[in-house]
Amino acid sequence: MPEVVMPRLSDTMEEGILSRWLKKEGDAVRQGDVIGEIDTDKATMELESFDDGILEKLLVQEGTTVAIGQPLAVIGNGTGSPGPASTGDGTATATAAAAAPDGTAPEMMTAPAPDPAVPAPLPSKTVAASDHAQPDAGSQRLLSSPLARREAARHGLNPATIIGTGPGGRIVRADVEAAIAAAEAAPSRPERQAQQTGPGAQAEQPPSSAPESVEVPLTRMRKVTARRLTESAAVPHFYLTVVVGVDALFRFRREVNERFADQGLKVSVTDLLVRACAVTLRSYPQVNSSWGEDSIFAHRRINIGVAVALDDGLIVPVVTDADARSLDQTAAETRSLAEKARAGTLKLKELSGGTFTISNLGMFGIDNFTAVINPPEAAILAVGAATKEPFLQDGELRSRSIMKITMTSDHRVLDGATSAAFLRDLKRTLEEPLRMVL
């Protein structure tokens, strides 16, 4: 009988969590039907069937971590005899299309917000998970399976009061059911008050001191981010910074948005950066390259990744063939990718194939920073906020808007002169924005 196995949904994936079954045993399924959801290191993805038949057996429970290639379910003809022929070696495979959870993957329960006057503690010290210390409701987000999330909401349970026993401290359905049973068994408030104020009642003992910090289980995305940053630390980085005058760029952006407002076009600074980098990369194939152990790969396609910060990690959706897109197409694509990233609905192809990356922290007021290379790419551009600076012109003191951009390069692939020339031409394109539309 065909088996549905845990598919490889990204180049960094080694295992996945079967977070939710959308079909039950005995259901009829057809090729392309979505039968479940998988939490990967990048997003929550849909698990599809590649066979027609009856879903005869679910082999793993929700919340289970499963290695790539291991069976998840069996599809047959409902009689226990072999079902329809499957592809290749007799196992049915599964593909991923982006799911639409209510947040980023993995799905989470959000604990009540803390008092804004009280800062959340940093996890400088840890308490062992076996101590079952209750987490500070405002200092973290709680991993949960989709079913557990719905059950907790239906019964009005505060997720911060539930101890997760699933993989990595994940809250699963059994944890919610245990919390429901405990709540039903506990005496009501009037009964507790009567017990506390009745004859022989003992004085209430003061609560034990809360731990200074709690152990927060790593999400899959955070684990992968940590692993890839550790890999990047072995790359010989060097950094070059240039100051760009952006008054003309901002005027150009304002004029474009005003002129095409009736068409719904809205261009951001990041859109202009993507377009400017794409145009400049045409002349610098060395920068649009990646490192291999025995060779350097110069890529024909210019695919620019744009870093997007999520609650549980960093994700880099990719604008493919960025040099072939017009400015309005670039703006539409970057906006769509950012929305999908925050909703957890990116597809694998939208996260793969990057050849150059942009990280923009200007919206946070950061003037200047250095970014870590996204392996195996040869370079990443770090973009700071626009600031005002005074300067002399014809003996008069004036002000102008500037922006500092820093390129981090892999010295195995790029020499200083090549990276410097690329930054020089990128600066010229940003200061003369008509260059990016010609």
N, C-alpha and C positions, 0 to 999 in steps of 0.2 A: 504494500500500500504506500502511496506517496506520503512523505513526511514533510511538514512545514518546518524549516530549520531557522535558527537565528542567523539572519543575513549580516554581511558586513556592509554597514551603511555609511562608513567614512573611512578614510585611509588611516585614521588613528584609533579606530574602534577595535577592541579586543573582546569585549563582552557587552551585553545589554541587559536591561531590566524589562521583563515582560510586565508592563505596568497595568494593562487592562485587556481583558477579553471582550470583544464586541459581539462574538457569536458564542453559542453554547453547544454542548455535545448534542448531536442529533439534528442540528440545523443543516439545511441544504445550502451549499455555497457554490458559486460560479467563479470562473477565472476572472480575476480583477477585484473580487469582493474584498473589502477591508474586514479582517477578522480579529484584529487586535491592535494595540499600540505598544511601541517600544521606546523606552528612554535610552538615548544614546549619549555619547560624550558631547554632542553638539545640539541636539534638539529632540523633541518627541516626534517620532515618525510612525506612519501607519504600516501595519503588516498586512500584505495582500496575499491572497491565494492565487496560485498559478494553475489550479486544477478545478474541474467540476466534480461535484460529488457530495458526500455527507461528511460533516465534521464528526468523526466517530470517537475521537479521544483527544482531550486536552491533557498534555503531558506535564505541564508546569503550572503552578499557581501564580496568581497575580502577586507582583512584588518580588519575584524570584530573579536572581541574577544568573544569566545563562551565557556560556561561552559561544563564540561564533561557530556555526556549523552543527551545534547540538540541536536535537529535535525538540519542537515545541508542541506539535499537534499531528494527528494522523487523519488523512482524508481518504475515505473509501466509498463503497457504493451502498452502505447501510446494512449489508448482510454479513460483514466480516470477511468476505472474500476480496481478493485484490481488486482495487478500483481502477480508474482509468490510467493509462500509461503516463508516466511522468518523464521529464526531460533528463537527458544525461545518464547519471548513475542510479536512477531510480528514486531520487528524492526531489520533492517539489521545493522550489526556492521561493523566496519572498522578496519583494522590492519595496522601496520606501517612497511614499509621497508625503508631503508635509501634513501633519495633523494640525488641528486647531484647538489646542488646550486653552485654558483661561489664563495662562501665563507662560513663562519660559520654562524650558525643560531642564530638569525634571519638575513636574507639577508640585506646587507647594501650598501648604496652608499658611496663611499670614497671621501671626499672633497680633494681639491688640497693640496699638502704638503706645510707646512710653510717654511719660510726662516730658514735654519738650525741654523743660528746665533741667532734667536729669540726664547727663550723657550716658550712653550705653557703655558698659565696661568692655575693654579689649581683652581678648583671650590670651593674656600673657602667662597665666597659669592655668592648668587644666585639672578637672576632676574626672576620675576614671568613669567610663560609661557604666561599669558594673555597680557603681554607687547609686545609680538611678536618681541623680540630682535633678530637680525640676529646672528647666531652662528659664532664664529671664525672658518674660513674654515680649519685651521690646527689643531685645538684643539680637534676635536671629529669626530666620524663617525656617519652617519645619517641613521636612520632606514627608510626602504622603503619597499613597496610591490614589488614583482618581476616585475609586469606590469608597475608600476611607474618608476622603474629603467630603463626598456627598452625604455619607451616613452621619458624619459629625455635624454637618450643617443642618441636616434634617432633625437631629435630636438636640440642637442648640448647645453643643458641647464646645468649650473653649479648647482649641488644639494645644495650647500651652500646658494644659493639665494632663495630656495624654502621653504616656511613655511609649515610644516606638520600639518594636522588637524585630522589625524587618531588617533587611540589609542596610548597613550604615546608619542604623537608628531610624529607618523609614517607618512611618506610621501606616500599618496595614489594617484591613477590616477587623481582624481578630482583636487588635488593640482598641479599636472604637467600641466593639461589642463588649469587651471587658470593662471599659469605662462606663458604658450604659448600665451594665449589670451592677457595678459598684454604686452608681448614682441611685439606682432603684432600691438597693439594699440599705442605703444610708438613711437614718431617721430624718424626718422633716424638721424644719427650723423650730416650730413650736415645741416639738418633742425634745429637741436638743436643749432649748431654753429651760423646759421643765426639769430636765435631768440636771442641768447645771445649777438651777436655783433651788432644787429640792433639798430636803433634810440630808445632812451629811455630805453635801456637795463639796468637793475639794476646790481650792483656788486653782484657777487656770494657770498652767505652767507657761512661762514665757517661751516663745518659739526659739528653736535653735538658730544660731547665726547662719545666714545664707552663705554659700560659697562665694568667694570673690570672683570666680569665673566658672564657666561650664565648657565642656568639650563639645564643639560643634562639628558634626560629621561632615566630611567633604562631599560636595556634590560631584557627579561624574564630570561635569564641565570644569569645575575647579581642579580636579585631579589632572585632567588632560592639559589644562592651562599651565599648571605647575610643571608637568612633565616636559612640555614643549619649551617653556622658558628655561628649564634646566638644560635642555639640549642646546638652546640658543646661547647659553653662557659659555659654551665651548667654542663659539664662533669668534674669530679675531675681529672685533668691532673697531671702527674709527668713525669720528664724528666731525661734520663740517656744518657751520651755521652761517646763514646769510640774512641780512636785514632787507626786507622788501617794502618799498613804498606802495601803499594800497589805496590811496585816494582815488586814482583812476579806476581801479578794480571795483571799488564800492560804487562809484558813479555809474559805471557800466552795468553793474548788477541792478541798481535802482532803475535805470532807464529800461532795461530789459523787462523787469517785473512790471513797471508801469505800462509799458507799451503792449505787453501781451497778457495783461491781467484778465481781459475778457475771455481769453482762451484757457484760463486756469493755470497758466505757467507761473511757477514760483521757483526762482533759482536761488540756491543757498551758496555760501562761501565754499562749503565742501564740494558742491557741484562744480564750481569754477576751478577748484584745486584739482579735481579728478580730470577735468577737461585739459587743463594746462599741463599736467603731468603726462597725460596720454599723448598730447601733441609733441612734447619735448622728448619723450621716450622713443619716438620714431627715429630720432637722430642718434640715439645712444643705445644700441642693442646690447652693449655690455651691461648696462644698468638693468635692462629687462632680461636678466639671466638668472640661473640658479646653479648651486654647487652640487656636483656629484663627486663621489669618492675618487673616480679616475678620469673625470672630465667635467667640463662646464657646459651647461645647456643654454644656448641662446634661443629664446622663444620667439617664434614668428608672431604669435598673438599677444596683444597687450591687454592683460586682464588685471585690473586694479582693485585690490581689496580695500575696504573702508572699515576700520575697526569700530565696533559698536559695543559699548559697555552695558552689561546686563547685571541683574542683582547677584547672580551666582557665578559670574565669570565674564570673559571677553570672547566675542565672536567676530569673525571677519567675513562677511558676505562679499562676493566678488562681482564687480561690474565687468562683464566679459566684452572683449573687442571694444574697449573704451575709446580707442582712437577712431573707430568707424562710426561712432555715435555723434549725433548733433548735440548741441548744448541742451535743448529741450528734452531729447531722449535720455541724456545723461541724468538730468534732474529727475525725470520720471522714474528711472531705474533705481537711483540711490534712495529716493523716498520710499519706493516699494520694498526694497531690500531691508531698509531700516525698520519699517513697520512689521515686516515678516519676522525679523530677528527678535523684536520685542514681544511678538505674539507667539514665538516658538513654532512658526510654520514654514521655515526655510526648507527648501529641498536640497538634497545632497549636491546637485550640480551647481547650486547657488553658493556653495561653500567651498568649492574645489577649483583648482586650476589657477590660483592667483600668481602673478609674476612680479608685483610691486604693491606695496601697502602704504596707505595714508592713515595716520592717527592724529586727529584734531581735538585738542583739549582747550581750544580758545574759548569755547562757550562757558568754561569753568573759571575763566579769568587767569589762566596760567600763561605767563609771558613767554616762557621758553622751557623746553625739556628735551630729553633724549629718549628715544624709543628703542625697544629691543627688537632685533631682526626676527621676522617670522620665517623660520627655516622651511624650505631650502632657498628662499628668495635671497637676492643679493643686497637688497636695500629696503629701507623704510623711511618715510618722511614724517617728521614730528612737527606739527603746526601749532603755534601759540596764538594768544589773543592779540587783536589789534590795539595798539596804544598810541597816544599822542607824544610827539617829541618836538622840541623847539629846534629851529635851524635858521641860519642867516642866508638871506637872499637879497642881493643888491644892497647890502648894508642894513637891511631891515630884518628884525626878528619876526619869524613866522613859525607856524606849527604845521605838522603833517602827521598823517596816520601811517604807522609802520607795523609790520608783522615779522616776527623772527621765525624762520623755518630751519630745522636741523635735519640733515640726512645722515642716518646711520648706515654704514656700508660694511660689507663682508670683504676684508682685505685679501682673502684668498681669490676673490673674483674681480675686485675693483682696486685700482690704484688711486692715490689721492688726486692726481691730475684729472682723471676721468670723472670722478665724482664732483670735483670742483667745477669742471666745465659744464656738467649737467646742471648743477645748481645755478651757475651764472646764466645759462640760457632759460632755465625755469623762472628765475627772477625777472628776466627781460620780458618773458611772456606774461607774467602776472602784472607787471608794471605797464605793459602795452597790451591790454586784453583783446584788442582786435586780432592779434596774432592767433588766438585760439579758435577763431571762427572762420579764418581764411583757409 
